[in-house]
Amino acid sequence: MSNRKSERPKPPEPEGGGDMEPQLSPEIQAKIGQQLRKFYDSVVSEGVPDRLAQLLKRLDKPKDGEPN
Amino acid sequence: MLAAIPGLRAFAISLCGNADRADDLVQEALIRALANIDSFEPGTNMSAWLITILRNLYRSAYRKRRREVEDATGSYADRLRSLPDQEGHVEMAEFQTALARLPHDQREALILIGALGFSHEEVANICGCAIGTIKSRVNRARRHLVDLLAIESPDDFGPDRTMRAILTRSDRI
C-alpha cells in the first residue's frame, strides 16, 4: 500500500507531537481512555456475528486458483 | 484473525453510529479484503490492513449516507440508553453521543488509538498523515469530549454536566 504522507510544508515537529497544545490532566485522560476501552470491551462481549465469522474463515485460508 | 473482528466492528460503529449499518460495512470490507488478499504482505499487521480497507470503503461509499444514519432509530447511543443501567450504560450512551459529535478526523484518531490500541505510527499509516497530526487530533478530540461532557474532575464523568474542564499545560516535550 502506498504511503500517502501529507505534502503540506510543515515545520519539524518535536517528538511529542501534540504536546505543544494544552493537555488534560492525566486523570481525565485516563477516564476517557477507560470509557473508550469499555466501548471496545462491550463490542467484544457481543461476540462475532455469524455472517462475519464465515467470511473470516475464507480470509484466513485463501484458496489457490480462486479468481481475484 | 477472529481477533480483528471486534476492532473492525467498534471502528465501524464509531463511523456509522448504528450497529447494523456498521456490520454491513464490516462485511463489505471483509469481502473487499478477500478480493484483494494478494496485496496483503504476510507478516505485516492484518488488523491495520483490514481497518484501512474498511476506512477507505467508508469514505468512498458510506460517508455520504451518514445523514440518513443519524436519523435512524437504531442509533448506538439510543440502544445503550434502552438497556438497564447496570454496567454504566447511561454513562456509555452519553459518551457515545458526545463521540458522535466530534469532527470525523478527531473521532477516528481517538477510537483507533484509545479503543483499538493502535500505535500513533500505525494510525498515521492508516489515515495517510503525519504522526504529529494524529497526536494533535487525539488531543483535540479529548479536549472536545471534555467540553461536550462538561467535565471538571474524573468524578464528573456522567450525566451531571454543570462545570467546566480543567486544563493543565504540559511542559514535557
gemmi code that builds the backbone of each chain (N, CA, C; Angstrom):
import gemmi

chains = {
    "A": [
        ("MET", (0.846, -1.194, 0.000), (0.000, 0.000, 0.000), (0.875, 1.235, 0.000)),
        ("SER", (0.572, 2.216, -0.813), (1.446, 3.396, -0.902), (1.291, 4.239, 0.358)),
        ("ASN", (2.365, 4.857, 0.752), (2.363, 5.659, 1.970), (2.047, 7.104, 1.609)),
        ("ARG", (0.808, 7.520, 1.875), (0.429, 8.860, 1.420), (0.734, 9.880, 2.505)),
        ("LYS", (1.944, 10.401, 2.500), (2.300, 11.411, 3.505), (1.750, 12.762, 3.071)),
        ("SER", (1.498, 13.610, 4.048), (0.998, 14.948, 3.747), (2.052, 15.724, 2.973)),
        ("GLU", (1.618, 16.486, 1.950), (2.595, 17.223, 1.157), (2.674, 18.667, 1.609)),
        ("ARG", (1.859, 19.060, 2.611), (1.924, 20.444, 3.064), (3.275, 20.687, 3.700)),
        ("PRO", (3.877, 21.878, 3.463), (5.132, 22.170, 4.177), (4.834, 22.331, 5.662)),
        ("LYS", (5.513, 21.571, 6.485), (5.285, 21.634, 7.928), (6.610, 21.862, 8.627)),
        ("PRO", (6.600, 22.666, 9.691), (7.834, 22.782, 10.476), (8.123, 21.443, 11.132)),
        ("PRO", (9.391, 21.134, 11.370), (9.707, 19.850, 12.011), (9.033, 19.793, 13.388)),
        ("GLU", (8.397, 18.687, 13.693), (7.633, 18.605, 14.922), (8.457, 17.974, 16.027)),
        ("PRO", (8.299, 18.448, 17.233), (9.008, 17.796, 18.342), (8.497, 16.376, 18.531)),
        ("GLU", (9.269, 15.577, 19.223), (8.920, 14.167, 19.378), (7.522, 14.019, 19.973)),
        ("GLY", (7.143, 14.955, 20.805), (5.859, 14.817, 21.481), (4.664, 15.157, 20.613)),
        ("GLY", (4.915, 15.660, 19.390), (3.765, 15.927, 18.510), (2.831, 16.960, 19.095)),
        ("GLY", (1.669, 16.554, 19.537), (0.647, 17.484, 20.013), (0.908, 18.041, 21.414)),
        ("ASP", (2.094, 17.807, 21.981), (2.329, 18.259, 23.354), (2.436, 19.763, 23.478)),
        ("MET", (2.551, 20.463, 22.359), (2.644, 21.908, 22.442), (1.286, 22.507, 22.786)),
        ("GLU", (0.235, 21.741, 22.637), (-1.101, 22.243, 22.972), (-1.392, 21.913, 24.429)),
        ("PRO", (-2.266, 22.714, 25.049), (-2.597, 22.408, 26.447), (-3.177, 21.001, 26.558)),
        ("GLN", (-2.793, 20.293, 27.610), (-3.245, 18.925, 27.755), (-4.170, 18.795, 28.946)),
        ("LEU", (-4.985, 17.772, 28.899), (-5.870, 17.465, 30.006), (-5.078, 16.816, 31.134)),
        ("SER", (-5.640, 16.885, 32.329), (-4.992, 16.223, 33.454), (-4.916, 14.728, 33.176)),
        ("PRO", (-3.897, 14.071, 33.718), (-3.753, 12.632, 33.488), (-4.982, 11.847, 33.934)),
        ("GLU", (-5.629, 12.322, 34.996), (-6.795, 11.595, 35.492), (-7.931, 11.620, 34.481)),
        ("ILE", (-8.136, 12.782, 33.881), (-9.221, 12.894, 32.906), (-8.877, 12.112, 31.644)),
        ("GLN", (-7.605, 12.186, 31.240), (-7.183, 11.378, 30.094), (-7.432, 9.900, 30.371)),
        ("ALA", (-7.116, 9.495, 31.606), (-7.284, 8.086, 31.965), (-8.762, 7.693, 31.926)),
        ("LYS", (-9.622, 8.606, 32.368), (-11.043, 8.295, 32.373), (-11.583, 8.175, 30.959)),
        ("ILE", (-11.123, 9.054, 30.084), (-11.532, 8.959, 28.681), (-11.057, 7.636, 28.091)),
        ("GLY", (-9.808, 7.287, 28.383), (-9.265, 6.019, 27.904), (-10.079, 4.843, 28.412)),
        ("GLN", (-10.495, 4.950, 29.668), (-11.301, 3.884, 30.272), (-12.631, 3.732, 29.545)),
        ("GLN", (-13.268, 4.852, 29.224), (-14.545, 4.817, 28.503), (-14.366, 4.216, 27.107)),
        ("LEU", (-13.257, 4.552, 26.465), (-13.004, 4.026, 25.129), (-12.794, 2.517, 25.177)),
        ("ARG", (-12.007, 2.067, 26.154), (-11.758, 0.629, 26.257), (-13.024, -0.107, 26.654)),
        ("LYS", (-13.854, 0.568, 27.457), (-15.125, -0.041, 27.856), (-16.007, -0.248, 26.622)),
        ("PHE", (-15.991, 0.734, 25.738), (-16.735, 0.622, 24.487), (-16.219, -0.575, 23.697)),
        ("TYR", (-14.898, -0.667, 23.580), (-14.306, -1.784, 22.844), (-14.680, -3.114, 23.493)),
        ("ASP", (-14.569, -3.179, 24.824), (-14.885, -4.416, 25.537), (-16.348, -4.818, 25.334)),
        ("SER", (-17.229, -3.822, 25.281), (-18.642, -4.164, 25.115), (-18.874, -4.750, 23.717)),
        ("VAL", (-18.131, -4.279, 22.736), (-18.249, -4.857, 21.393), (-17.690, -6.278, 21.388)),
        ("VAL", (-16.577, -6.475, 22.086), (-16.005, -7.828, 22.204), (-17.027, -8.785, 22.799)),
        ("SER", (-17.714, -8.315, 23.845), (-18.636, -9.205, 24.563), (-19.858, -9.546, 23.720)),
        ("GLU", (-20.101, -8.781, 22.656), (-21.213, -9.110, 21.763), (-20.916, -10.349, 20.929)),
        ("GLY", (-19.639, -10.699, 20.852), (-19.281, -11.857, 20.037), (-19.237, -11.500, 18.568)),
        ("VAL", (-18.922, -12.508, 17.760), (-18.784, -12.272, 16.320), (-20.061, -12.716, 15.612)),
        ("PRO", (-20.742, -11.808, 14.903), (-21.912, -12.208, 14.128), (-21.544, -13.309, 13.145)),
        ("ASP", (-22.462, -14.241, 12.972), (-22.163, -15.430, 12.181), (-21.709, -15.103, 10.764)),
        ("ARG", (-22.402, -14.143, 10.139), (-22.052, -13.837, 8.746), (-20.609, -13.334, 8.637)),
        ("LEU", (-20.117, -12.682, 9.669), (-18.743, -12.188, 9.634), (-17.751, -13.318, 9.915)),
        ("ALA", (-18.105, -14.205, 10.829), (-17.226, -15.339, 11.149), (-17.004, -16.210, 9.913)),
        ("GLN", (-18.090, -16.414, 9.169), (-17.989, -17.224, 7.956), (-17.032, -16.599, 6.955)),
        ("LEU", (-17.178, -15.300, 6.756), (-16.297, -14.587, 5.834), (-14.845, -14.687, 6.287)),
        ("LEU", (-14.620, -14.559, 7.565), (-13.248, -14.565, 8.077), (-12.554, -15.888, 7.832)),
        ("LYS", (-13.314, -16.973, 7.908), (-12.705, -18.273, 7.645), (-12.123, -18.289, 6.239)),
        ("ARG", (-12.834, -17.673, 5.301), (-12.324, -17.621, 3.937), (-11.108, -16.711, 3.843)),
        ("LEU", (-11.079, -15.664, 4.675), (-9.947, -14.730, 4.639), (-8.674, -15.382, 5.141)),
        ("ASP", (-8.804, -16.245, 6.137), (-7.631, -16.889, 6.713), (-7.035, -17.928, 5.788)),
        ("LYS", (-7.872, -18.513, 4.958), (-7.393, -19.583, 4.085), (-7.789, -19.292, 2.642)),
        ("PRO", (-7.082, -18.375, 2.010), (-7.403, -18.110, 0.603), (-7.109, -19.349, -0.221)),
        ("LYS", (-8.055, -19.681, -1.092), (-7.870, -20.894, -1.877), (-6.985, -20.607, -3.078)),
        ("ASP", (-6.114, -21.535, -3.378), (-5.280, -21.352, -4.565), (-6.140, -21.486, -5.810)),
        ("GLY", (-5.826, -20.666, -6.789), (-6.534, -20.791, -8.058), (-7.866, -20.065, -8.074)),
        ("GLU", (-8.247, -19.474, -6.923), (-9.518, -18.748, -6.919), (-9.325, -17.422, -7.638)),
        ("PRO", (-10.213, -17.068, -8.564), (-10.026, -15.801, -9.293), (-10.182, -14.601, -8.362)),
        ("ASN", (-9.407, -13.532, -8.614), (-9.476, -12.330, -7.750), (-10.722, -11.526, -8.040)),
    ],
    "B": [
        ("MET", (-7.671, -14.866, 12.713), (-7.882, -13.412, 12.652), (-9.258, -13.009, 13.146)),
        ("LEU", (-9.911, -13.951, 13.831), (-11.172, -13.622, 14.503), (-10.969, -12.438, 15.443)),
        ("ALA", (-9.737, -12.312, 15.951), (-9.432, -11.246, 16.905), (-9.605, -9.856, 16.294)),
        ("ALA", (-9.550, -9.773, 14.972), (-9.669, -8.459, 14.326), (-11.114, -7.973, 14.276)),
        ("ILE", (-12.069, -8.880, 14.422), (-13.482, -8.516, 14.219), (-13.984, -7.476, 15.218)),
        ("PRO", (-13.749, -7.627, 16.529), (-14.266, -6.598, 17.449), (-13.731, -5.212, 17.122)),
        ("GLY", (-12.462, -5.143, 16.764), (-11.880, -3.856, 16.404), (-12.540, -3.262, 15.179)),
        ("LEU", (-12.752, -4.109, 14.171), (-13.421, -3.642, 12.960), (-14.839, -3.176, 13.270)),
        ("ARG", (-15.540, -3.958, 14.084), (-16.920, -3.593, 14.436), (-16.950, -2.305, 15.253)),
        ("ALA", (-16.062, -2.189, 16.229), (-16.039, -0.984, 17.067), (-15.735, 0.247, 16.215)),
        ("PHE", (-14.764, 0.120, 15.328), (-14.418, 1.249, 14.463), (-15.586, 1.589, 13.556)),
        ("ALA", (-16.226, 0.566, 12.996), (-17.358, 0.785, 12.096), (-18.527, 1.438, 12.841)),
        ("ILE", (-18.755, 1.026, 14.084), (-19.818, 1.654, 14.875), (-19.502, 3.131, 15.098)),
        ("SER", (-18.241, 3.432, 15.355), (-17.878, 4.833, 15.595), (-18.040, 5.655, 14.320)),
        ("LEU", (-17.915, 5.013, 13.171), (-18.101, 5.721, 11.908), (-19.580, 5.871, 11.577)),
        ("CYS", (-20.352, 4.802, 11.763), (-21.730, 4.766, 11.294), (-22.740, 5.173, 12.357)),
        ("GLY", (-22.407, 5.048, 13.623), (-23.334, 5.380, 14.698), (-24.485, 4.409, 14.837)),
        ("ASN", (-24.403, 3.290, 14.157), (-25.512, 2.347, 14.085), (-24.916, 0.952, 13.925)),
        ("ALA", (-25.267, 0.032, 14.808), (-24.600, -1.276, 14.827), (-24.903, -2.106, 13.587)),
        ("ASP", (-26.119, -2.020, 13.076), (-26.465, -2.834, 11.905), (-25.736, -2.335, 10.671)),
        ("ARG", (-25.757, -0.996, 10.509), (-25.037, -0.420, 9.384), (-23.540, -0.722, 9.510)),
        ("ALA", (-23.050, -0.703, 10.745), (-21.638, -0.998, 10.986), (-21.294, -2.410, 10.523)),
        ("ASP", (-22.153, -3.364, 10.841), (-21.878, -4.751, 10.435), (-21.956, -4.912, 8.917)),
        ("ASP", (-22.837, -4.139, 8.280), (-22.857, -4.141, 6.807), (-21.508, -3.671, 6.274)),
        ("LEU", (-20.999, -2.606, 6.882), (-19.716, -2.044, 6.461), (-18.587, -3.052, 6.677)),
        ("VAL", (-18.596, -3.708, 7.837), (-17.558, -4.692, 8.125), (-17.622, -5.840, 7.126)),
        ("GLN", (-18.836, -6.302, 6.850), (-18.993, -7.410, 5.909), (-18.444, -7.031, 4.541)),
        ("GLU", (-18.814, -5.842, 4.073), (-18.355, -5.412, 2.757), (-16.837, -5.232, 2.730)),
        ("ALA", (-16.289, -4.750, 3.843), (-14.838, -4.569, 3.921), (-14.121, -5.919, 3.874)),
        ("LEU", (-14.684, -6.917, 4.545), (-14.071, -8.252, 4.534), (-14.131, -8.853, 3.135)),
        ("ILE", (-15.252, -8.646, 2.456), (-15.377, -9.138, 1.078), (-14.316, -8.491, 0.201)),
        ("ARG", (-14.151, -7.178, 0.401), (-13.147, -6.461, -0.383), (-11.745, -6.963, -0.037)),
        ("ALA", (-11.517, -7.243, 1.238), (-10.208, -7.745, 1.661), (-9.930, -9.094, 1.006)),
        ("LEU", (-10.938, -9.943, 0.980), (-10.810, -11.245, 0.323), (-10.410, -11.079, -1.140)),
        ("ALA", (-11.085, -10.151, -1.806), (-10.827, -9.951, -3.231), (-9.421, -9.420, -3.464)),
        ("ASN", (-8.856, -8.757, -2.455), (-7.530, -8.157, -2.611), (-6.488, -8.817, -1.734)),
        ("ILE", (-6.733, -10.064, -1.361), (-5.855, -10.733, -0.407), (-4.413, -10.808, -0.905)),
        ("ASP", (-4.228, -10.811, -2.221), (-2.875, -10.880, -2.763), (-2.058, -9.640, -2.433)),
        ("SER", (-2.732, -8.527, -2.134), (-1.993, -7.307, -1.847), (-1.556, -7.241, -0.384)),
        ("PHE", (-1.991, -8.221, 0.424), (-1.576, -8.233, 1.823), (-0.222, -8.904, 1.949)),
        ("GLU", (0.713, -8.215, 2.617), (2.041, -8.796, 2.823), (2.039, -9.641, 4.082)),
        ("PRO", (2.210, -10.964, 3.950), (2.233, -11.831, 5.127), (3.264, -11.351, 6.140)),
        ("GLY", (2.904, -11.407, 7.414), (3.826, -10.963, 8.453), (3.589, -9.524, 8.861)),
        ("THR", (2.877, -8.754, 8.037), (2.544, -7.394, 8.453), (1.233, -7.426, 9.234)),
        ("ASN", (0.833, -6.261, 9.722), (-0.301, -6.176, 10.627), (-1.622, -6.294, 9.860)),
        ("MET", (-2.274, -7.466, 9.991), (-3.509, -7.655, 9.244), (-4.634, -6.770, 9.774)),
        ("SER", (-4.658, -6.556, 11.084), (-5.684, -5.679, 11.649), (-5.615, -4.302, 11.016)),
        ("ALA", (-4.402, -3.757, 10.928), (-4.240, -2.425, 10.354), (-4.654, -2.427, 8.879)),
        ("TRP", (-4.317, -3.504, 8.189), (-4.666, -3.619, 6.769), (-6.187, -3.654, 6.605)),
        ("LEU", (-6.853, -4.440, 7.418), (-8.313, -4.534, 7.353), (-8.973, -3.196, 7.704)),
        ("ILE", (-8.458, -2.548, 8.742), (-9.008, -1.247, 9.151), (-8.866, -0.239, 8.015)),
        ("THR", (-7.738, -0.272, 7.337), (-7.507, 0.664, 6.230), (-8.519, 0.438, 5.112)),
        ("ILE", (-8.766, -0.836, 4.809), (-9.756, -1.163, 3.776), (-11.134, -0.658, 4.187)),
        ("LEU", (-11.495, -0.928, 5.446), (-12.805, -0.502, 5.937), (-12.930, 1.022, 5.909)),
        ("ARG", (-11.887, 1.690, 6.325), (-11.899, 3.153, 6.347), (-12.071, 3.726, 4.945)),
        ("ASN", (-11.307, 3.184, 3.992), (-11.409, 3.686, 2.616), (-12.793, 3.418, 2.035)),
        ("LEU", (-13.343, 2.260, 2.373), (-14.670, 1.918, 1.901), (-15.713, 2.892, 2.458)),
        ("TYR", (-15.575, 3.178, 3.748), (-16.497, 4.126, 4.381), (-16.425, 5.482, 3.692)),
        ("ARG", (-15.209, 5.949, 3.466), (-15.034, 7.285, 2.906), (-15.543, 7.366, 1.475)),
        ("SER", (-15.433, 6.260, 0.747), (-15.825, 6.321, -0.661), (-17.300, 6.010, -0.867)),
        ("ALA", (-17.888, 5.190, 0.006), (-19.243, 4.718, -0.271), (-20.265, 5.027, 0.815)),
        ("TYR", (-19.852, 5.029, 2.070), (-20.828, 5.104, 3.144), (-21.008, 6.497, 3.712)),
        ("ARG", (-19.971, 7.306, 3.601), (-19.962, 8.576, 4.332), (-21.112, 9.484, 3.911)),
        ("LYS", (-21.418, 9.489, 2.609), (-22.462, 10.399, 2.162), (-23.815, 9.983, 2.687)),
        ("ARG", (-23.927, 8.745, 3.164), (-25.212, 8.288, 3.675), (-25.360, 8.567, 5.162)),
        ("ARG", (-24.355, 9.231, 5.749), (-24.339, 9.419, 7.208), (-25.584, 10.131, 7.693)),
        ("ARG", (-26.051, 11.096, 6.921), (-27.192, 11.888, 7.362), (-28.404, 10.995, 7.578)),
        ("GLU", (-28.592, 10.017, 6.701), (-29.698, 9.082, 6.884), (-29.509, 8.283, 8.158)),
        ("VAL", (-28.276, 7.871, 8.404), (-27.993, 7.028, 9.560), (-28.307, 7.757, 10.854)),
        ("GLU", (-27.982, 9.051, 10.908), (-28.199, 9.787, 12.146), (-29.676, 9.882, 12.487)),
        ("ASP", (-30.538, 9.819, 11.477), (-31.960, 9.878, 11.743), (-32.550, 8.516, 12.066)),
        ("ALA", (-31.778, 7.489, 11.836), (-32.312, 6.136, 12.027), (-32.593, 5.886, 13.499)),
        ("THR", (-33.582, 5.079, 13.766), (-33.958, 4.820, 15.142), (-32.990, 3.884, 15.832)),
        ("GLY", (-32.142, 3.204, 15.044), (-31.248, 2.237, 15.680), (-29.923, 2.803, 16.097)),
        ("SER", (-29.849, 4.076, 16.473), (-28.560, 4.658, 16.819), (-27.970, 3.926, 18.021)),
        ("TYR", (-26.656, 3.831, 18.006), (-25.961, 3.040, 19.025), (-26.195, 3.604, 20.419)),
        ("ALA", (-26.191, 4.925, 20.523), (-26.394, 5.546, 21.836), (-27.803, 5.271, 22.344)),
        ("ASP", (-28.788, 5.343, 21.445), (-30.167, 5.076, 21.856), (-30.324, 3.641, 22.332)),
        ("ARG", (-29.641, 2.747, 21.627), (-29.725, 1.346, 22.011), (-29.156, 1.153, 23.417)),
        ("LEU", (-28.045, 1.836, 23.695), (-27.440, 1.733, 25.029), (-28.393, 2.271, 26.089)),
        ("ARG", (-29.045, 3.396, 25.762), (-29.930, 4.025, 26.751), (-31.125, 3.144, 27.089)),
        ("SER", (-31.477, 2.269, 26.175), (-32.649, 1.439, 26.423), (-32.317, 0.256, 27.339)),
        ("LEU", (-31.020, 0.047, 27.609), (-30.618, -1.068, 28.470), (-30.729, -0.661, 29.935)),
        ("PRO", (-30.926, -1.631, 30.835), (-30.911, -1.289, 32.265), (-29.553, -0.712, 32.648)),
        ("ASP", (-29.561, 0.208, 33.640), (-28.332, 0.953, 33.907), (-27.347, 0.234, 34.817)),
        ("GLN", (-27.224, -1.066, 34.639), (-26.066, -1.708, 35.262), (-24.894, -1.457, 34.334)),
        ("GLU", (-23.711, -1.644, 34.821), (-22.511, -1.523, 33.986), (-22.429, -0.175, 33.286)),
        ("GLY", (-23.099, 0.832, 33.825), (-22.899, 2.180, 33.306), (-23.337, 2.405, 31.884)),
        ("HIS", (-24.497, 1.832, 31.495), (-24.936, 2.008, 30.110), (-25.309, 3.451, 29.800)),
        ("VAL", (-25.883, 4.144, 30.801), (-26.241, 5.548, 30.562), (-24.986, 6.374, 30.343)),
        ("GLU", (-23.994, 6.114, 31.180), (-22.725, 6.830, 31.042), (-22.111, 6.552, 29.671)),
        ("MET", (-22.196, 5.283, 29.256), (-21.659, 4.912, 27.951), (-22.432, 5.601, 26.832)),
        ("ALA", (-23.750, 5.690, 26.995), (-24.579, 6.333, 25.975), (-24.220, 7.811, 25.850)),
        ("GLU", (-24.012, 8.464, 27.002), (-23.593, 9.872, 26.981), (-22.283, 10.019, 26.232)),
        ("PHE", (-21.377, 9.101, 26.539), (-20.056, 9.137, 25.914), (-20.164, 8.941, 24.413)),
        ("GLN", (-20.977, 7.985, 23.988), (-21.157, 7.717, 22.564), (-21.788, 8.906, 21.851)),
        ("THR", (-22.752, 9.549, 22.522), (-23.391, 10.724, 21.927), (-22.372, 11.833, 21.714)),
        ("ALA", (-21.536, 12.049, 22.732), (-20.504, 13.086, 22.619), (-19.502, 12.711, 21.524)),
        ("LEU", (-19.107, 11.451, 21.476), (-18.187, 10.980, 20.436), (-18.738, 11.274, 19.046)),
        ("ALA", (-20.027, 11.034, 18.881), (-20.650, 11.211, 17.579), (-20.622, 12.669, 17.128)),
        ("ARG", (-20.468, 13.578, 18.093), (-20.464, 14.995, 17.747), (-19.066, 15.538, 17.459)),
        ("LEU", (-18.059, 14.693, 17.630), (-16.713, 15.137, 17.288), (-16.570, 15.227, 15.779)),
        ("PRO", (-15.675, 16.111, 15.322), (-15.338, 16.072, 13.901), (-14.795, 14.691, 13.536)),
        ("HIS", (-15.065, 14.277, 12.322), (-14.720, 12.933, 11.889), (-13.254, 12.577, 12.159)),
        ("ASP", (-12.330, 13.464, 11.799), (-10.904, 13.166, 11.936), (-10.514, 12.942, 13.390)),
        ("GLN", (-11.099, 13.732, 14.281), (-10.764, 13.606, 15.698), (-11.310, 12.290, 16.256)),
        ("ARG", (-12.566, 11.991, 15.938), (-13.181, 10.770, 16.478), (-12.424, 9.541, 15.998)),
        ("GLU", (-12.094, 9.539, 14.719), (-11.388, 8.403, 14.118), (-10.052, 8.155, 14.820)),
        ("ALA", (-9.280, 9.224, 15.004), (-7.969, 9.083, 15.651), (-8.132, 8.589, 17.087)),
        ("LEU", (-9.083, 9.153, 17.794), (-9.287, 8.785, 19.201), (-9.687, 7.316, 19.339)),
        ("ILE", (-10.581, 6.853, 18.471), (-11.047, 5.464, 18.529), (-9.912, 4.500, 18.202)),
        ("LEU", (-9.155, 4.821, 17.150), (-8.089, 3.907, 16.728), (-6.995, 3.805, 17.792)),
        ("ILE", (-6.675, 4.943, 18.420), (-5.638, 4.944, 19.448), (-6.188, 4.399, 20.767)),
        ("GLY", (-7.298, 4.991, 21.235), (-7.768, 4.732, 22.589), (-8.606, 3.485, 22.759)),
        ("ALA", (-9.383, 3.127, 21.747), (-10.238, 1.947, 21.877), (-9.596, 0.718, 21.241)),
        ("LEU", (-9.031, 0.891, 20.055), (-8.461, -0.251, 19.351), (-6.992, -0.489, 19.687)),
        ("GLY", (-6.337, 0.518, 20.274), (-4.981, 0.295, 20.758), (-3.892, 0.284, 19.698)),
        ("PHE", (-4.145, 0.900, 18.546), (-3.075, 1.018, 17.557), (-2.065, 2.054, 18.026)),
        ("SER", (-0.836, 1.937, 17.520), (0.174, 2.938, 17.836), (-0.072, 4.178, 16.977)),
        ("HIS", (0.559, 5.282, 17.372), (0.417, 6.513, 16.586), (0.940, 6.323, 15.172)),
        ("GLU", (2.021, 5.545, 15.072), (2.590, 5.307, 13.741), (1.623, 4.507, 12.873)),
        ("GLU", (1.015, 3.474, 13.468), (0.064, 2.657, 12.700), (-1.116, 3.509, 12.236)),
        ("VAL", (-1.620, 4.355, 13.134), (-2.768, 5.186, 12.772), (-2.375, 6.203, 11.705)),
        ("ALA", (-1.157, 6.734, 11.797), (-0.683, 7.666, 10.776), (-0.671, 6.985, 9.408)),
        ("ASN", (-0.256, 5.725, 9.374), (-0.255, 4.986, 8.109), (-1.672, 4.716, 7.625)),
        ("ILE", (-2.549, 4.342, 8.545), (-3.930, 4.048, 8.182), (-4.606, 5.285, 7.603)),
        ("CYS", (-4.347, 6.431, 8.234), (-5.043, 7.658, 7.835), (-4.276, 8.461, 6.792)),
        ("GLY", (-3.052, 8.049, 6.500), (-2.283, 8.732, 5.468), (-1.854, 10.139, 5.851)),
        ("CYS", (-1.364, 10.299, 7.096), (-0.903, 11.624, 7.505), (0.267, 11.461, 8.464)),
        ("ALA", (0.783, 12.572, 8.967), (1.957, 12.534, 9.839), (1.563, 12.106, 11.262)),
        ("ILE", (2.533, 11.535, 11.969), (2.289, 11.099, 13.344), (1.866, 12.268, 14.226)),
        ("GLY", (2.512, 13.407, 14.033), (2.168, 14.595, 14.819), (0.724, 15.030, 14.604)),
        ("THR", (0.269, 14.865, 13.372), (-1.124, 15.198, 13.074), (-2.070, 14.324, 13.877)),
        ("ILE", (-1.744, 13.032, 13.956), (-2.585, 12.113, 14.727), (-2.587, 12.509, 16.207)),
        ("LYS", (-1.420, 12.812, 16.748), (-1.348, 13.200, 18.158), (-2.166, 14.459, 18.419)),
        ("SER", (-2.083, 15.413, 17.498), (-2.889, 16.627, 17.619), (-4.372, 16.311, 17.616)),
        ("ARG", (-4.773, 15.450, 16.699), (-6.194, 15.113, 16.592), (-6.688, 14.433, 17.857)),
        ("VAL", (-5.876, 13.528, 18.411), (-6.260, 12.823, 19.635), (-6.409, 13.824, 20.786)),
        ("ASN", (-5.447, 14.732, 20.901), (-5.518, 15.765, 21.936), (-6.772, 16.600, 21.802)),
        ("ARG", (-7.016, 17.054, 20.574), (-8.192, 17.898, 20.344), (-9.468, 17.114, 20.617)),
        ("ALA", (-9.468, 15.843, 20.230), (-10.652, 15.004, 20.468), (-10.949, 14.915, 21.960)),
        ("ARG", (-9.907, 14.684, 22.747), (-10.114, 14.564, 24.195), (-10.659, 15.861, 24.776)),
        ("ARG", (-10.034, 16.983, 24.369), (-10.481, 18.257, 24.917), (-11.905, 18.570, 24.478)),
        ("HIS", (-12.204, 18.249, 23.261), (-13.540, 18.474, 22.733), (-14.563, 17.632, 23.496)),
        ("LEU", (-14.201, 16.384, 23.775), (-15.086, 15.497, 24.555), (-15.352, 16.087, 25.936)),
        ("VAL", (-14.266, 16.562, 26.553), (-14.402, 17.147, 27.887), (-15.334, 18.352, 27.846)),
        ("ASP", (-15.198, 19.178, 26.808), (-16.113, 20.314, 26.655), (-17.550, 19.847, 26.511)),
        ("LEU", (-17.761, 18.860, 25.639), (-19.115, 18.383, 25.372), (-19.748, 17.781, 26.623)),
        ("LEU", (-18.906, 17.064, 27.400), (-19.431, 16.396, 28.584), (-19.328, 17.278, 29.825)),
        ("ALA", (-18.708, 18.464, 29.672), (-18.575, 19.442, 30.768), (-17.971, 18.801, 32.005)),
        ("ILE", (-16.764, 18.294, 31.826), (-16.083, 17.579, 32.901), (-15.194, 18.531, 33.672)),
        ("GLU", (-15.261, 18.511, 35.021), (-14.266, 19.239, 35.799), (-13.285, 18.283, 36.445)),
        ("SER", (-13.801, 17.189, 36.948), (-12.928, 16.196, 37.568), (-13.322, 14.826, 37.048)),
        ("PRO", (-12.462, 13.831, 37.216), (-12.806, 12.491, 36.742), (-14.128, 11.994, 37.323)),
        ("ASP", (-14.492, 12.476, 38.519), (-15.747, 12.029, 39.119), (-16.966, 12.589, 38.404)),
        ("ASP", (-16.733, 13.670, 37.618), (-17.865, 14.293, 36.947), (-18.288, 13.557, 35.703)),
        ("PHE", (-17.549, 12.554, 35.355), (-17.871, 11.815, 34.143), (-19.229, 11.177, 34.301)),
        ("GLY", (-20.187, 11.656, 33.553), (-21.521, 11.101, 33.729), (-22.575, 12.115, 33.329)),
        ("PRO", (-23.829, 11.836, 33.628), (-24.929, 12.663, 33.138), (-24.983, 14.060, 33.769)),
        ("ASP", (-24.346, 14.290, 34.904), (-24.456, 15.576, 35.580), (-23.456, 16.568, 35.008)),
        ("ARG", (-23.906, 17.499, 34.209), (-22.953, 18.347, 33.481), (-23.194, 19.816, 33.803)),
        ("THR", (-22.454, 20.355, 34.715), (-22.625, 21.775, 35.020), (-21.305, 22.522, 35.099)),
        ("MET", (-20.191, 21.841, 35.007), (-18.915, 22.509, 35.274), (-17.956, 22.448, 34.097)),
        ("ARG", (-16.950, 23.232, 34.139), (-16.017, 23.333, 33.014), (-14.829, 22.404, 33.197)),
        ("ALA", (-14.125, 22.200, 32.093), (-12.979, 21.285, 32.121), (-11.786, 21.926, 32.809)),
        ("ILE", (-10.957, 21.117, 33.382), (-9.664, 21.564, 33.898), (-8.616, 21.238, 32.850)),
        ("LEU", (-7.869, 22.251, 32.464), (-6.792, 22.009, 31.509), (-5.462, 22.296, 32.188)),
        ("THR", (-4.570, 21.392, 32.072), (-3.225, 21.665, 32.584), (-2.245, 21.657, 31.432)),
        ("ARG", (-1.438, 22.647, 31.385), (-0.470, 22.724, 30.292), (0.689, 21.788, 30.579)),
        ("SER", (1.072, 21.049, 29.563), (2.176, 20.112, 29.741), (3.457, 20.737, 29.191)),
        ("ASP", (4.504, 20.733, 30.017), (5.777, 21.285, 29.548), (6.699, 20.210, 29.007)),
        ("ARG", (6.218, 18.983, 29.081), (7.069, 17.907, 28.598), (7.148, 17.942, 27.074)),
        ("ILE", (8.293, 17.565, 26.571), (8.408, 17.513, 25.100), (8.565, 16.091, 24.623)),
    ],
}
model = gemmi.Model(1)
for chain_id, residues in chains.items():
    chain = gemmi.Chain(chain_id)
    for i, (resn, *xyz) in enumerate(residues, 1):
        res = gemmi.Residue()
        res.name, res.seqid = resn, gemmi.SeqId(i, " ")
        for name, pos in zip(("N", "CA", "C"), xyz):
            atom = gemmi.Atom()
            atom.name, atom.element = name, gemmi.Element(name[0])
            atom.pos, atom.b_iso = gemmi.Position(*pos), 0.0
            res.add_atom(atom)
        chain.add_residue(res)
    model.add_chain(chain)
structure = gemmi.Structure()
structure.add_model(model)
structure.setup_entities()
